[in-house]
């Protein structure tokens, strides 16, 4: 107010005296603030230094374990047993315990590994701070976390400590401290040598010498002796091939993923040239070399009664526990395999196909826990280690139809819905200019027929109409995408194409027997997709082991399996589909699978030109199995192999399936009898309330002979339906067209 020239007056007159001035604010001395700041800073530095020294002192206790890790000759192989405790074999062999000294390892492999894994290996002290900074900048610029900065020394320490991929920051700091400490005790050359002796190179090859023998032993005849190890004679391009595998032994496997392996190999050669390890001429010559052929790759042999299964299990254990622990940790792995059933499955395949050029794959899964009870992956693991059960992608033919049936039932379509069985022509694509034509074999049709009838006799004409026109959706692709979605909900993990021919099993890429069997188990479980915490993809894949114990018999961390359940289809829908599939076995295309067991159900499948033949199904809600028959390396037509006639889903596959399931019923009955006999003996032979049943009388005896010799059975009259004509858009290549599941009966 004073600023406006106004004066305040007292009430009744007189001026109000001005207010006294405010006392000056006391300023805190800056010196006190700085003193507190310096004290806190000093305490912080002291804490960090103490932590670092404490960490260094603590990690020193781990150094003896790391020193001993390199000398793993005295370690114990891990063993695998079946579900009943019967030994199956070891995860590796003594061929893997090969230690070389530095002079025995070619400089080419040392240079190749350094160039791709740790280009500053000879410059840093175990921890590459420059590399960490470079990786951090790249991650920030790319807004991702993809750049790695682990040195070879840190990788060696990580492997020695058996650390898993998902470590905490403190664990990574501990590894870095150990790497720094290790470099003060060992020379660079010793670190690199021990690293190469203990790294995993895929295909069961642990260490550089095992890897050199596995991938390039055939290229260097005579190597692999104490005087001339194979690792000594590696050429630059061979060394680059091995170095390329280290980052991911599964993704860069020259046998399984040759394109990935070749690209990575050439990248290593490029790095070697840029860093001065090879000349321009060596680089240009190196990239021209082909990878070793699958037939030249000879993994270290291991003794096993079920080698295809154990090799499959081994890969899972390697990914979960690391190579050193899985191979040489003295673990005992309890698998899901039933050795008795496995032997019967192998016998069944040999009895029907032993003298034929075709081969078979068999997978049996326990519905209750998704455990793999039997796996036939090929005729002979030593000569043909490629596992057809897990790696062989084959066209499913009409064995895909149960998933179309499930989709229809889930959408509320009545199984009594009638379609016309007649030649069909479907138009799809932009403006409908593309055409997909479906014929039944020999132009044999059923007339008017329901979905149930079409399932029983595997009518392609009707199932094409159901899948491409009857399901919900605006376009053909909408409907095929629904079927693919059903297959994935059931548990099949690999991609399923949505081309029109897929409704009859003509996929762009086929399915594996193990994945297909697992999807079928969800039908067998009435819509409940069962898995376990030790499955490769918990909740969405079958289980191959249920317990891992250490040398003392204690379950290791993360070594126990807990079953998982997810109801992906309504129970009523799955039960209805299964009851319809029972007619396939009782009176349709799969009668050769009939063994007289209650609740049998299944589906045949035969691809175009009889290149692949399937039978998949189960017994009630107990077990589910798939049998595939065909040529291992091609889709050669099997037009004369079954009594001079074609091999179809209802012939060899159904007969082998029946033999395996009969064996399962017998094994189950024998074990029940043994258990009952044991309980009887424990009771001291009391006969008051129960009658003793002799073991031989309690064995399961099928109503009909389960292993019918092929020459005593008339060949199935059904044959696969004709696919879209050659050149039709989206028709799968290599005989993967619209195969029928045994076709339809004439008339």
C-alpha positions in Angstrom: 0.0 0.0 0.0 2.9 2.3 0.7 4.0 1.8 -2.8 0.7 3.3 -4.0 1.1 6.4 -1.8 -1.7 5.5 0.6 -1.5 5.7 4.4 -3.3 3.5 6.8 -5.3 5.4 9.5 -6.3 4.3 13.0 -9.9 3.9 13.7 -11.0 7.2 15.0 -8.1 9.1 13.4 -4.4 9.1 13.3 -1.9 7.1 11.2 -1.0 3.5 11.9 2.7 3.2 12.6 4.6 1.0 10.1 5.3 -2.6 11.0 8.7 -3.5 12.3 11.1 -5.0 9.8 11.3 -8.8 9.6 14.4 -10.2 11.3 17.1 -11.3 8.8 17.1 -15.1 7.9 20.0 -17.1 9.2 22.0 -18.7 6.5 23.4 -22.2 7.1 27.0 -22.2 6.5 28.0 -23.8 3.2 30.9 -25.4 4.9 28.7 -27.7 7.0 26.9 -28.9 3.8 30.1 -29.6 2.0 31.4 -31.5 5.1 28.4 -33.8 5.2 28.7 -34.3 1.4 32.3 -35.3 1.7 31.7 -37.6 4.6 28.9 -39.4 2.7 31.0 -39.6 -0.5 33.9 -41.0 1.5 31.7 -43.6 3.2 30.3 -44.5 -0.2 33.7 -45.0 -1.7 34.8 -47.0 1.3 31.7 -49.2 0.9 32.4 -49.8 -2.7 36.0 -50.6 -2.1 35.1 -52.9 0.8 32.6 -54.6 -1.4 35.1 -55.1 -4.2 37.8 -56.4 -1.8 35.2 -58.6 -0.1 34.1 -59.9 -3.4 37.6 -60.5 -4.5 38.3 -62.4 -1.3 35.1 -64.4 -1.7 35.7 -65.4 -5.3 39.2 -66.5 -4.4 37.6 -69.5 -2.8 36.1 -70.4 -6.2 39.4 -70.5 -8.0 40.3 -74.1 -7.0 37.0 -75.3 -8.4 37.8 -73.5 -11.7 41.3 -75.0 -11.8 39.9 -78.5 -11.2 37.2 -77.9 -13.9 39.7 -78.1 -16.6 40.9 -81.5 -15.4 37.6 -83.3 -15.7 39.0 -86.8 -16.5 38.0 -88.0 -13.1 34.4 -86.8 -13.3 31.6 -89.2 -13.5 29.3 -89.7 -16.5 25.6 -88.9 -16.0 23.3 -91.9 -16.4 19.7 -92.3 -17.6 17.2 -94.8 -16.4 13.7 -95.6 -17.6 10.5 -95.0 -15.7 10.9 -98.2 -13.7 14.5 -97.7 -12.9 16.0 -99.9 -15.6 19.3 -98.4 -16.9 19.1 -96.9 -20.4 22.7 -95.8 -20.8 24.9 -92.7 -20.4 24.6 -89.2 -21.9 28.1 -89.4 -23.4 31.1 -91.7 -23.7 34.8 -91.6 -22.8 35.5 -90.4 -26.3 34.5 -87.0 -25.0 37.1 -87.0 -22.3 40.0 -85.9 -24.5 42.3 -83.2 -23.2 44.9 -81.6 -25.5 47.8 -79.4 -24.7 48.3 -76.1 -26.5 50.8 -77.5 -29.0 48.2 -80.1 -30.1 45.6 -77.5 -31.1 45.9 -75.9 -34.5 46.5 -72.1 -34.4 43.7 -71.9 -36.9 41.1 -72.9 -34.3 42.5 -70.6 -31.7 42.4 -67.7 -34.1 38.9 -68.5 -35.4 37.5 -68.7 -31.9 39.2 -65.5 -30.7 38.1 -63.6 -33.9 34.4 -64.4 -33.4 34.0 -64.8 -29.6 36.5 -62.2 -28.2 38.5 -60.1 -30.6 40.2 -58.2 -27.8 41.2 -61.4 -25.9 44.9 -60.7 -26.0 44.4 -57.0 -24.9 42.0 -57.1 -21.9 42.6 -58.5 -18.3 39.7 -60.8 -18.3 37.0 -58.1 -18.4 36.7 -56.1 -21.6 35.5 -52.7 -20.4 35.9 -51.3 -23.9 33.7 -54.1 -25.3 31.1 -53.5 -22.6 31.0 -49.8 -23.5 30.7 -50.6 -27.2 28.0 -53.1 -26.6 26.1 -50.6 -24.4 26.2 -47.9 -27.1 25.0 -50.3 -29.7 22.1 -51.5 -27.5 21.1 -47.9 -26.8 21.2 -47.0 -30.5 19.2 -50.1 -31.5 16.9 -49.8 -28.5 17.5 -53.5 -27.7 19.7 -55.7 -25.6 21.3 -57.9 -28.1 25.0 -57.1 -27.9 27.1 -59.5 -25.8 30.3 -58.4 -24.0 31.5 -61.6 -22.3 35.1 -62.4 -22.8 36.5 -65.9 -23.4 37.8 -65.9 -19.8 34.3 -65.0 -18.5 32.7 -67.7 -20.6 35.2 -70.3 -19.2 34.4 -69.2 -15.7 30.6 -69.3 -16.4 30.9 -72.9 -17.7 33.1 -73.9 -14.8 30.6 -72.6 -12.3 27.8 -74.3 -14.3 25.9 -71.1 -14.3 22.7 -70.8 -16.3 21.9 -68.2 -18.9 19.6 -66.1 -16.6 22.1 -64.9 -13.9 21.7 -61.9 -11.6 23.8 -58.8 -11.9 25.7 -59.9 -8.7 26.4 -63.3 -10.2 27.7 -61.7 -13.4 29.9 -59.4 -11.3 31.2 -62.4 -9.5 32.1 -64.1 -12.8 33.9 -60.9 -14.0 35.9 -60.8 -10.7 36.9 -64.4 -11.1 37.9 -63.8 -14.7 40.1 -60.9 -13.6 41.6 -63.1 -10.9 42.1 -66.1 -13.2 44.1 -64.0 -15.7 46.6 -63.1 -12.9 47.2 -66.9 -12.4 47.0 -68.3 -15.9 48.5 -67.2 -19.2 46.3 -66.3 -22.1 47.3 -69.4 -24.0 46.4 -71.7 -21.0 43.0 -70.0 -20.6 42.3 -70.5 -24.3 43.5 -74.1 -24.3 41.3 -75.1 -21.4 38.4 -73.2 -22.8 38.7 -75.2 -26.1 39.0 -78.4 -24.1 35.7 -77.9 -22.3 33.4 -76.1 -24.7 30.4 -77.9 -26.3 30.3 -78.1 -30.1 27.0 -79.9 -30.6 26.3 -83.4 -31.8 27.5 -84.7 -28.4 31.0 -83.4 -29.0 32.5 -82.0 -25.8 35.9 -80.3 -26.3 37.9 -79.4 -29.4 39.3 -82.9 -30.2 35.9 -84.6 -30.0 34.5 -81.8 -32.2 37.3 -82.2 -34.8 36.8 -85.9 -34.9 33.0 -85.6 -35.2 32.9 -83.0 -38.0 36.2 -83.5 -39.9 37.6 -86.9 -39.0 36.4 -88.2 -42.4 38.3 -85.4 -44.2 41.6 -86.3 -42.4 42.0 -90.1 -42.5 44.3 -91.3 -39.8 43.8 -88.4 -37.4 42.5 -88.9 -33.9 45.6 -90.7 -32.5 47.7 -89.6 -29.6 50.5 -88.5 -32.0 48.2 -86.7 -34.5 45.0 -85.4 -32.9 42.4 -84.2 -35.4 42.4 -80.8 -33.8 46.1 -80.4 -35.0 45.3 -80.6 -38.7 42.3 -78.3 -39.0 42.3 -76.0 -42.0 41.1 -72.3 -41.6 37.7 -73.0 -43.1 37.3 -76.1 -40.9 38.3 -74.2 -37.8 35.8 -71.4 -38.7 33.0 -74.0 -39.0 33.7 -75.2 -35.5 34.1 -71.7 -34.1 30.7 -70.8 -35.6 29.0 -73.5 -33.6 30.0 -72.2 -30.1 27.5 -69.4 -29.9 24.5 -71.8 -30.3 25.3 -75.5 -30.9 21.7 -76.2 -31.9 21.0 -73.2 -34.1 24.3 -73.5 -36.0 24.4 -77.3 -36.3 25.8 -78.1 -39.8 23.6 -81.2 -40.0 20.3 -79.8 -38.8 20.6 -76.1 -40.0 23.2 -76.0 -42.8 22.2 -72.6 -44.1 22.6 -71.0 -40.6 25.9 -72.8 -40.1 27.2 -71.8 -43.5 26.4 -68.1 -43.0 28.0 -68.1 -39.5 31.1 -70.0 -40.9 31.6 -67.3 -43.5 31.2 -64.6 -40.9 34.0 -66.2 -38.9 36.2 -66.3 -42.0 35.5 -62.7 -42.6 36.4 -61.8 -39.0 39.6 -63.8 -39.3 40.6 -61.9 -42.5 39.7 -58.5 -41.0 41.8 -59.2 -37.9 44.8 -60.5 -39.9 44.6 -64.1 -39.0 44.3 -65.3 -42.7 45.1 -63.9 -46.0 42.7 -62.7 -48.7 43.4 -65.8 -50.7 42.6 -68.1 -47.7 39.3 -66.2 -47.1 38.2 -66.5 -50.7 39.1 -70.2 -50.8 37.5 -70.8 -47.4 34.0 -69.5 -48.3 34.0 -71.8 -51.4 34.2 -74.9 -49.3 31.0 -76.9 -48.6 30.1 -77.9 -45.1 30.8 -81.5 -44.0 27.9 -83.7 -45.3 25.6 -85.3 -42.8 27.1 -88.7 -43.7 30.6 -87.5 -42.8 29.5 -86.1 -39.4 30.2 -88.9 -36.9 29.2 -88.0 -33.3 30.9 -89.7 -30.4 29.1 -93.0 -29.8 27.5 -93.7 -26.5 26.0 -96.9 -25.2 22.3 -96.9 -24.8 19.4 -99.3 -25.1 17.3 -96.5 -26.6 19.8 -94.2 -28.4 17.3 -92.1 -30.4 15.4 -91.3 -27.3 18.5 -90.7 -25.1 20.0 -88.4 -27.8 16.7 -86.4 -27.8 16.7 -86.3 -24.0 20.4 -85.3 -23.9 19.7 -82.1 -25.9 17.1 -81.0 -23.4 19.4 -81.6 -20.5 22.2 -79.7 -22.2 20.0 -76.7 -22.7 18.8 -76.8 -19.1 21.9 -77.7 -17.1 24.9 -77.0 -19.4 27.2 -79.4 -21.1 29.7 -80.0 -18.2 27.0 -80.7 -15.7 24.8 -82.8 -18.0 27.7 -84.9 -19.4 30.1 -85.2 -16.4 28.1 -84.1 -13.3 27.4 -87.7 -12.2 23.6 -87.0 -12.5 21.0 -89.7 -12.5 18.1 -88.9 -14.9 14.8 -90.7 -14.5 13.2 -90.7 -17.9 9.6 -91.4 -18.9 10.5 -94.2 -21.3 9.2 -97.7 -20.7 12.0 -100.0 -21.8 9.8 -103.0 -22.2 7.4 -101.1 -24.4 10.3 -99.6 -26.3 11.7 -103.0 -27.1 8.2 -104.2 -28.2 7.8 -101.2 -30.5 11.2 -101.9 -32.2 10.2 -105.5 -32.6 6.9 -104.5 -34.2 8.6 -102.3 -36.8 11.2 -105.0 -37.6 8.5 -107.7 -37.9 6.6 -105.8 -40.6 9.3 -103.8 -42.3 12.5 -105.6 -41.6 13.0 -106.8 -45.1 11.6 -103.7 -46.9 13.2 -100.5 -48.0 10.7 -98.4 -46.1 11.2 -97.6 -42.4 9.0 -96.4 -39.6 8.8 -94.1 -36.6 6.7 -94.8 -33.5 5.9 -92.5 -30.6 3.8 -93.5 -27.6 2.8 -90.9 -25.0 1.2 -91.5 -21.6 -2.0 -89.3 -21.5 -1.8 -88.8 -17.7 1.5 -87.0 -17.5 2.5 -86.4 -21.2 5.5 -88.7 -20.7 7.0 -90.3 -23.8 6.8 -94.1 -23.2 8.4 -95.3 -26.5 10.2 -93.6 -29.4 11.4 -95.4 -32.5 13.4 -92.8 -34.4 14.8 -94.9 -37.2 16.2 -98.3 -38.2 19.7 -98.1 -36.7 21.2 -95.2 -34.7 24.8 -96.0 -35.5 24.3 -95.9 -39.2 21.3 -93.5 -39.4 21.4 -91.2 -36.3 18.8 -88.7 -37.8 15.8 -89.0 -35.5 12.7 -89.3 -37.7 10.5 -89.0 -34.6 11.7 -85.6 -33.6 13.4 -84.2 -36.8 11.5 -85.8 -39.7 8.8 -83.4 -41.0 6.4 -85.5 -43.1 3.0 -84.8 -44.7 0.2 -86.0 -42.4 -2.4 -86.8 -45.0 -5.9 -87.4 -43.6 -4.5 -87.8 -40.1 -5.2 -84.0 -40.0 -8.9 -84.5 -40.2 -9.6 -85.0 -36.5 -8.6 -81.4 -36.0 -11.0 -80.2 -38.7 -13.6 -82.3 -36.9 -12.8 -80.7 -33.6 -13.0 -77.2 -35.1 -16.4 -78.0 -36.5 -17.7 -79.4 -33.3 -16.4 -76.4 -31.3 -18.2 -74.1 -33.7 -21.5 -76.0 -33.0 -21.7 -77.9 -36.4 -23.6 -81.1 -35.9 -21.7 -84.3 -36.8 -24.9 -85.5 -38.5 -24.6 -82.7 -41.1 -24.8 -84.2 -44.5 -22.7 -83.2 -47.5 -22.6 -84.6 -51.1 -19.7 -86.9 -51.8 -18.7 -85.8 -55.3 -15.8 -84.1 -57.1 -15.3 -80.6 -55.8 -13.8 -77.4 -57.1 -12.9 -74.5 -54.8 -12.0 -71.0 -55.8 -9.8 -68.8 -53.6 -7.4 -66.0 -53.7 -7.9 -62.4 -55.0 -11.1 -62.3 -57.1 -11.2 -66.1 -56.9 -8.9 -66.7 -59.8 -7.1 -69.6 -58.1 -8.6 -73.1 -58.1 -8.3 -76.2 -55.8 -9.7 -79.4 -57.2 -10.5 -82.5 -55.0 -11.3 -86.0 -56.2 -11.6 -89.2 -54.3 -9.4 -92.1 -55.4 -10.6 -93.8 -58.6 -13.5 -91.3 -58.6 -15.3 -93.5 -56.0 -17.8 -91.6 -53.9 -20.3 -92.3 -51.1 -23.2 -90.1 -52.4 -24.8 -88.2 -49.5 -22.9 -88.7 -46.3 -22.7 -87.2 -42.8 -19.5 -85.9 -41.1 -19.5 -89.1 -39.1 -19.7 -91.2 -42.2 -17.0 -89.1 -43.9 -14.7 -89.6 -40.9 -15.2 -93.3 -40.8 -14.3 -93.8 -44.4 -12.0 -90.7 -44.8 -14.0 -89.1 -47.6 -11.8 -86.2 -48.9 -14.6 -84.6 -50.9 -16.8 -84.1 -47.8 -13.9 -83.0 -45.5 -12.8 -80.4 -48.2 -16.3 -79.0 -48.2 -16.4 -78.9 -44.4 -13.0 -77.3 -44.0 -13.1 -74.8 -46.9 -16.8 -73.8 -46.9 -18.6 -75.2 -43.7 -16.5 -73.5 -41.0 -16.9 -69.9 -39.9 -15.0 -67.3 -41.7 -15.3 -64.9 -44.7 -12.5 -66.5 -46.7 -10.9 -69.9 -47.3 -7.9 -68.7 -45.4 -10.0 -67.7 -42.5 -11.3 -71.3 -42.2 -7.9 -73.0 -42.7 -6.4 -70.6 -40.2 -9.1 -71.9 -37.7 -8.0 -75.5 -38.3 -4.3 -74.5 -37.8 -5.3 -72.7 -34.6 -7.0 -75.9 -33.3 -3.8 -77.9 -34.1 -1.7 -75.4 -32.1 -4.2 -75.4 -29.2 -3.9 -79.1 -29.1 -0.1 -78.7 -28.6 1.6 -78.9 -32.0 4.3 -76.2 -31.9 5.7 -75.9 -35.4 4.1 -73.8 -38.1 1.0 -75.1 -39.9 0.4 -73.7 -43.3 -3.0 -72.4 -44.3 -3.1 -73.3 -48.0 -6.4 -75.0 -49.1 -4.8 -78.4 -49.4 -4.0 -78.4 -45.7 -7.6 -79.6 -45.0 -6.5 -82.9 -46.5 -3.0 -82.9 -45.0 -1.1 -81.2 -47.8 1.0 -78.9 -45.8 3.9 -76.7 -47.0 6.0 -78.3 -44.3 5.1 -81.6 -42.7 4.7 -82.6 -39.1 7.0 -84.6 -36.8 5.7 -87.8 -35.2 6.5 -86.7 -31.7 4.7 -83.3 -32.2 1.7 -85.0 -33.9 1.4 -87.6 -31.2 1.4 -84.9 -28.6 -1.4 -83.0 -30.4 -3.4 -86.3 -30.5 -3.0 -86.8 -26.7 -5.1 -83.7 -26.2 -8.0 -85.5 -27.9 -7.2 -88.6 -25.9 -7.3 -86.5 -22.7 -10.8 -85.2 -23.6 -9.5 -81.7 -24.4 -7.0 -81.4 -21.5 -3.5 -80.5 -22.8 -1.1 -82.1 -20.3 2.5 -81.2 -20.0 5.1 -80.7 -17.2 7.6 -78.2 -15.8 10.5 -80.2 -17.2 9.1 -80.3 -20.7 11.1 -78.4 -23.4 8.2 -75.9 -23.5 6.5 -76.3 -20.2 2.7 -76.5 -20.7 3.0 -77.0 -24.4 5.1 -80.1 -25.2 5.6 -83.7 -24.0 7.8 -84.7 -21.1 10.9 -87.0 -21.5 12.2 -87.0 -17.9 10.7 -86.5 -14.5 13.6 -86.3 -12.0 17.3 -85.5 -11.9 19.4 -86.4 -8.8 23.0 -85.7 -8.0 25.8 -88.2 -6.9 24.3 -88.4 -3.4 20.8 -89.1 -4.7 19.4 -85.7 -3.9 17.0 -84.0 -6.4 19.0 -81.1 -7.8 17.6 -77.5 -8.0 14.9 -77.5 -10.7 15.2 -81.3 -11.1 11.7 -82.3 -10.3 8.7 -82.3 -12.7 5.3 -81.1 -11.8 2.4 -81.9 -14.3 0.5 -79.1 -15.9 -3.1 -79.1 -17.3 -5.0 -76.7 -19.5 -8.5 -77.5 -20.8 -8.1 -76.2 -24.3 -11.3 -77.8 -25.8 -14.5 -78.5 -24.0 -14.6 -82.0 -22.6 -17.9 -82.8 -24.3 -16.5 -81.7 -27.7 -13.4 -83.9 -27.3 -15.4 -86.9 -26.1 -17.7 -86.5 -29.1 -14.8 -86.4 -31.5 -13.2 -89.4 -29.9 -16.4 -91.4 -30.1 -16.7 -90.6 -33.9 -13.0 -91.7 -34.3 -13.8 -95.0 -32.7 -15.8 -95.9 -35.9 -12.6 -95.6 -37.9 -11.2 -98.6 -36.0 -14.4 -100.5 -35.6 -15.6 -100.4 -39.2 -13.7 -97.8 -41.3 -10.3 -97.4 -42.8 -8.4 -98.4 -39.7 -9.8 -101.9 -38.9 -6.3 -103.4 -38.9 -5.6 -101.4 -35.7 -8.4 -103.2 -33.8 -7.1 -105.2 -30.8 -10.3 -105.6 -28.9 -9.5 -103.0 -26.2 -12.2 -100.8 -24.9 -12.4 -97.3 -26.1 -10.1 -97.7 -29.1 -10.1 -94.7 -31.5 -7.8 -93.4 -34.2 -7.3 -92.0 -37.7 -5.5 -93.2 -40.8 -3.5 -90.9 -43.1 -2.0 -91.5 -46.6 -0.4 -88.8 -48.7 -0.5 -88.4 -52.5 1.3 -91.2 -54.4 1.6 -93.2 -51.1 4.7 -91.3 -50.0 3.7 -91.2 -46.3 1.3 -93.4 -44.3 0.1 -92.8 -40.8 -2.0 -94.2 -38.1 -2.6 -92.2 -34.9 -4.9 -93.0 -32.1 -5.3 -94.2 -28.5 -7.0 -96.5 -26.0 -9.6 -94.7 -24.0 -7.7 -92.0 -22.0 -4.6 -94.1 -21.2 -2.1 -93.8 -24.0 -1.8 -92.2 -27.5 0.5 -93.3 -30.3 1.3 -92.4 -33.8 3.0 -94.6 -36.4 4.5 -93.2 -39.6 5.8 -95.4 -42.4 7.8 -94.2 -45.4 11.3 -93.6 -46.8 13.6 -91.8 -44.5 15.2 -89.5 -47.1 12.5 -89.1 -49.7 8.8 -89.3 -50.5 9.2 -92.3 -52.7 5.8 -93.8 -53.6 5.1 -97.1 -51.7 2.8 -98.5 -54.3 3.8 -102.1 -54.2 5.3 -102.8 -50.7 2.1 -104.1 -49.1 1.4 -107.6 -50.6 2.2 -106.1 -54.0 -0.2 -103.2 -53.4 0.1 -99.7 -51.9 1.1 -98.9 -48.4 -1.7 -96.8 -46.8 -2.5 -95.7 -43.3 -4.7 -98.7 -42.7 -2.0 -101.2 -43.6 1.5 -101.3 -42.1 0.9 -98.2 -39.8 -2.3 -99.7 -38.4 -0.8 -103.2 -38.0 2.3 -101.8 -36.2 0.1 -99.6 -34.0 -2.0 -102.7 -33.1 1.1 -104.7 -32.2 2.5 -101.9 -30.0 -0.8 -101.3 -28.2 -1.3 -105.0 -27.6 2.2 -105.1 -26.0 1.2 -102.1 -23.8 -2.0 -103.9 -22.6 0.0 -107.0 -21.9 2.8 -105.2 -20.0 0.2 -103.3 -18.0 -1.7 -106.5 -17.1 1.6 -108.3 -16.1 2.6 -105.5 -13.8 -0.8 -105.4 -12.2 -0.6 -109.1 -11.6 2.9 -108.8 -10.2 1.8 -106.1 -7.8 -1.2 -108.2 -6.8 1.1 -111.2 -6.2 3.4 -109.1 -4.2 0.6 -107.9 -2.0 -0.6 -111.4 -1.6 2.8 -112.6 -0.4 3.0 -109.6 2.0 -0.3 -110.8 3.6 1.2 -114.2 4.2 -1.0 -116.0 1.7 -4.4 -115.1 3.4 -7.2 -116.5 1.2 -10.2 -115.4 3.1 -11.4 -112.4 1.0 -9.6 -112.7 -2.3 -8.7 -115.4 -4.7 -5.1 -115.9 -5.9 -4.8 -115.3 -9.6 -1.9 -117.1 -11.3 0.3 -114.7 -13.3 -0.2 -116.5 -16.5 -4.0 -116.2 -16.2 -3.9 -112.5 -15.7 -2.1 -111.6 -18.9 -4.0 -109.6 -21.4 -5.2 -111.7 -24.4 -6.7 -109.7 -27.3 -9.9 -110.9 -28.9 -8.1 -111.3 -32.2 -4.5 -111.9 -33.0 -2.8 -108.5 -32.7 0.2 -109.1 -35.0 -1.5 -110.3 -38.1 1.1 -111.4 -40.7 0.7 -109.2 -43.8 0.3 -112.2 -46.1 -2.8 -113.3 -44.2 -4.7 -110.0 -44.5 -6.4 -108.7 -47.6 -5.0 -105.3 -48.7 -7.1 -102.3 -47.9 -9.2 -101.2 -50.8 -9.0 -97.5 -50.0 -6.4 -95.3 -51.6 -5.5 -91.6 -51.3 -7.5 -89.0 -52.9 -6.1 -87.0 -55.7 -4.6 -83.6 -54.9 -4.8 -80.4 -56.8 -3.4 -80.8 -60.3 0.3 -80.2 -60.8 0.9 -76.5 -61.0 -2.1 -75.6 -58.9 -1.3 -72.5 -56.7 -0.3 -73.3 -53.1 -0.2 -77.1 -53.8 2.6 -78.5 -51.6 5.7 -79.8 -53.3 7.2 -83.3 -53.2 4.0 -85.4 -53.0 2.5 -83.5 -50.1 -0.8 -82.9 -51.8 -4.2 -83.6 -50.6 -3.7 -87.1 -49.4 -6.6 -89.2 -48.3 -6.6 -91.0 -45.0 -7.0 -94.3 -46.8 -9.5 -92.8 -49.2 -13.1 -94.1 -49.5 -14.5 -97.5 -50.2 -15.6 -98.1 -53.8 -19.4 -97.5 -53.8 
